[in-house]
């Protein structure tokens, strides 16, 4: 993932200010404006989700490269549920 230009995010927290809990079943990569989160259990990917916030052109390139890297490494396709399209 680092080859794609994404930064590994070491600590992931879920919840709100008073009830934040460290989330240990996921890996995350991204920047201050977006993140790709990969949740796995016993080497099986359970979920992948994106968090985006005002990404610029460089972030968009890193995001695309990161998604391609994930898809290639684990032989996955991307489904955009809003557009009802699949991308290999």
C-alpha positions as CSV (number, residue, x, y, z in Angstrom):
1,X,0.0,0.0,0.0
2,X,2.8,2.4,0.7
3,X,4.0,2.1,-2.9
4,X,0.6,3.6,-3.9
5,X,1.5,6.8,-1.9
6,X,-0.8,6.0,1.0
7,X,0.2,6.5,4.6
8,X,-0.4,3.7,7.1
9,X,-2.7,4.9,9.9
10,X,-1.5,3.0,13.0
11,X,-4.4,3.7,15.4
12,X,-8.1,3.7,14.5
13,X,-10.7,4.9,16.8
14,X,-14.5,4.4,16.6
15,X,-17.3,6.2,18.4
16,X,-17.7,9.8,19.6
17,X,-15.5,12.0,21.9
18,X,-16.7,10.6,25.2
19,X,-17.0,7.0,24.0
20,X,-14.1,6.5,21.6
21,X,-12.7,3.0,21.5
22,X,-9.6,1.8,19.7
23,X,-10.6,-0.4,16.8
24,X,-8.1,-3.3,16.4
25,X,-9.6,-5.5,13.7
26,X,-8.9,-3.0,10.9
27,X,-6.0,-1.6,9.0
28,X,-6.2,1.9,7.6
29,X,-4.3,3.9,4.9
30,X,-4.8,7.4,3.6
31,X,-4.2,11.0,4.4
32,X,-5.8,13.7,6.6
33,X,-8.6,14.0,4.0
34,X,-9.5,10.4,3.3
35,X,-9.0,6.9,4.6
36,X,-9.3,3.3,3.3
37,X,-10.2,0.9,6.1
38,X,-9.8,-2.8,5.7
39,X,-11.5,-5.0,8.3
40,X,-10.3,-8.6,8.5
41,X,-10.8,-11.7,10.6
42,X,-8.4,-14.7,10.4
43,X,-6.9,-13.5,7.1
44,X,-10.4,-13.0,5.5
45,X,-11.4,-9.6,4.5
46,X,-14.8,-8.8,6.0
47,X,-15.3,-5.1,5.0
48,X,-13.6,-2.3,3.2
49,X,-14.9,1.2,3.5
50,X,-13.8,4.7,2.5
51,X,-14.1,8.0,4.4
52,X,-13.6,11.0,2.2
53,X,-13.4,14.7,3.0
54,X,-12.6,17.4,0.4
55,X,-10.0,15.3,-1.5
56,X,-7.7,17.2,-3.9
57,X,-6.1,16.0,-7.2
58,X,-3.1,14.4,-5.4
59,X,-5.3,12.7,-2.9
60,X,-7.5,11.4,-5.7
61,X,-4.5,9.9,-7.4
62,X,-3.3,8.3,-4.2
63,X,-6.8,6.9,-3.5
64,X,-7.1,5.4,-7.0
65,X,-3.7,3.8,-6.7
66,X,-4.5,2.5,-3.3
67,X,-7.8,0.9,-4.5
68,X,-6.0,-0.6,-7.4
69,X,-3.3,-2.0,-5.1
70,X,-6.0,-3.5,-2.8
71,X,-7.9,-5.0,-5.7
72,X,-4.8,-6.5,-7.2
73,X,-3.4,-7.9,-4.0
74,X,-6.6,-9.7,-2.9
75,X,-8.2,-10.2,-6.3
76,X,-11.2,-8.0,-5.6
77,X,-13.6,-5.9,-7.6
78,X,-15.0,-2.5,-6.5
79,X,-18.8,-2.1,-6.4
80,X,-20.3,1.4,-6.3
81,X,-23.7,0.8,-4.8
82,X,-24.9,4.3,-5.6
83,X,-24.1,4.0,-9.3
84,X,-24.8,0.2,-9.3
85,X,-21.5,-0.3,-11.2
86,X,-18.7,-2.8,-10.8
87,X,-15.1,-2.0,-11.5
88,X,-12.4,-4.6,-11.9
